[in-house]
Amino acid sequence: MFANGFDDTWLGTMITEEIIKKLLGLQKRFGINVAGEGGEFETLVLDGPTFQKKLVIDEAAREWHRDNGVLQVKRAHLQDR
């Protein structure tokens, strides 16, 4: 058994507490795995407590093909925290 995939509006979404609540609601409604198992979430971590600097995306392009997509980072820089 599997759940339907996400649509293109999710591509490039920043994971926040609000988004986690939304994912938990989708889990109850559609049976998705909020950890991405069975559909695979691919993530890019921009900042964290062990990072010396944070990664800032200056320019990105969204590419969507039927039922999957890629957020292509075109330009980025490191910034002091």
PyMOL commands that set and color helices and strands:
alter all, ss='L'
color gray80, all
select helices_A, chain A and resi 8-10+17-30
alter helices_A, ss='H'
color red, helices_A
select strands_A, chain A and resi 53-65+68-80
alter strands_A, ss='S'
color yellow, strands_A
deselect
rebuild
show_as cartoon
